[in-house]
Amino acid sequence: MDIQASFAISAAGMDLERLRYEISAANLANANTVSGSARGGFQPLRVTALAASQAVGGVGFDAMVRQGLTGPAYQIESVGAEARAVQDPAHPMADAAGKVYYPAVDNAAEMMLMMSASRAYEANVAALNTGRTMALRALDIGNGG
């Protein structure tokens, strides 16, 4: 595998982890968004990484690396969890039963996802920097230095 392929792998990993972080942040930002119905309102999202065979028309990871990791390596989908109903008849968005609905966002789980994405992003940056250092050192060795 050439050095550019290792850079492409790290870059794809950083892209995925950045997206996971942003989606978790959006879920947290909308955790207290009120809706007047159980089906309406904000739906929490999740980033799902696709298998290598799904990402680029049925080819494996090795072929993806040779192609420069083109194609979507992830998809964003709704969690599909039931909205949390809270009895608040004085709220202006309350339904006929006096309930308002909040998205089914688990704050602790979202914070853990953000921390996990942040650590994985850092690991990809470290791998990229290590590859860069190795490439520069190989050039030094090739120049007789």
C-alpha positions in Angstrom: 0.0 0.0 0.0 1.4 3.4 -0.9 1.6 6.3 1.5 -1.2 8.2 -0.2 -3.6 5.3 0.5 -2.8 5.5 4.2 -3.4 9.3 4.1 -6.8 8.6 2.3 -7.8 6.1 5.0 -7.0 8.6 7.8 -8.8 11.4 6.0 -11.9 9.2 5.5 -11.8 8.3 9.2 -11.6 12.0 10.2 -14.5 12.8 7.9 -16.7 10.1 9.4 -15.8 11.1 13.0 -16.4 14.8 12.3 -19.8 13.9 11.0 -20.6 11.7 14.0 -19.6 14.6 16.3 -21.8 17.1 14.4 -24.8 14.8 14.4 -24.5 14.2 18.1 -24.2 18.0 18.7 -27.3 18.6 16.6 -29.2 16.0 18.6 -28.1 17.7 21.9 -29.0 21.1 20.5 -32.5 19.9 19.7 -33.1 17.8 22.8 -35.5 20.4 24.3 -37.3 21.2 21.0 -41.1 21.0 21.8 -43.6 19.5 19.4 -47.4 19.4 19.7 -47.6 15.8 18.4 -45.7 12.5 18.9 -44.9 12.2 15.2 -43.9 15.8 14.5 -40.9 17.7 15.6 -37.2 16.9 15.7 -36.2 13.3 15.0 -32.8 12.3 16.5 -30.3 11.2 13.9 -27.5 8.6 13.8 -24.6 8.1 11.5 -24.2 4.5 10.3 -21.0 3.4 8.7 -21.5 1.2 5.7 -19.6 -2.0 5.1 -16.9 -1.7 2.5 -18.9 -3.9 0.1 -21.9 -1.5 0.4 -19.9 1.7 0.0 -18.6 1.4 -3.5 -20.8 -0.8 -5.6 -20.0 -4.2 -3.9 -16.2 -4.0 -4.0 -14.0 -4.7 -1.0 -12.0 -2.3 1.2 -8.8 -2.9 -0.8 -10.5 -1.7 -4.0 -11.9 1.3 -2.1 -8.4 2.3 -1.1 -7.1 2.0 -4.6 -10.0 4.1 -5.8 -9.2 6.8 -3.2 -12.1 5.8 -0.9 -14.7 7.4 -3.2 -18.3 6.9 -2.5 -20.3 7.3 0.6 -18.9 5.4 3.5 -21.8 6.2 5.8 -25.5 7.1 5.9 -27.5 9.4 8.1 -30.7 7.9 9.4 -33.4 8.7 11.9 -33.2 6.8 15.2 -36.9 6.2 15.0 -37.5 6.4 18.8 -40.8 7.4 20.3 -41.0 11.0 21.4 -41.1 11.7 25.1 -44.5 13.0 26.3 -44.7 15.5 29.1 -47.9 16.6 30.7 -48.0 20.4 30.5 -51.5 21.7 29.7 -50.3 25.4 30.1 -47.8 25.1 27.3 -48.9 26.8 24.0 -48.0 23.7 22.0 -49.9 21.2 24.2 -52.2 18.9 22.4 -55.9 18.2 23.4 -54.7 15.9 26.2 -52.4 18.6 27.6 -49.2 16.9 26.5 -46.2 18.3 24.7 -43.6 16.0 23.1 -39.8 16.2 23.3 -37.4 14.2 21.0 -36.1 10.9 22.4 -32.6 12.2 22.9 -30.5 10.6 25.6 -28.1 13.4 26.7 -25.6 11.0 28.4 -25.5 8.7 25.3 -25.0 11.7 23.0 -22.2 13.1 25.1 -20.5 9.6 25.1 -20.9 9.5 21.3 -19.3 12.9 21.0 -16.4 11.9 23.2 -15.9 8.7 21.3 -16.0 10.6 17.9 -13.5 13.1 19.3 -11.1 10.4 20.4 -11.4 8.5 17.1 -10.8 11.7 15.2 -7.6 12.3 17.3 -6.5 8.7 16.6 -6.9 9.3 12.8 -4.9 12.6 13.1 -2.1 10.7 15.0 -2.1 8.0 12.2 -1.9 10.7 9.5 0.9 12.5 11.3 2.8 9.2 11.8 2.5 8.4 8.1 3.7 11.9 7.2 6.7 11.5 9.5 7.5 8.1 8.0 7.3 9.5 4.5 9.6 12.4 5.4 12.1 10.1 7.0 12.1 7.8 4.0 12.9 10.8 1.8 15.7 11.8 4.1 17.1 8.2 4.0 16.8 8.3 0.2 18.8 11.5 0.0 21.6 10.0 2.0 20.7 11.9 5.2 
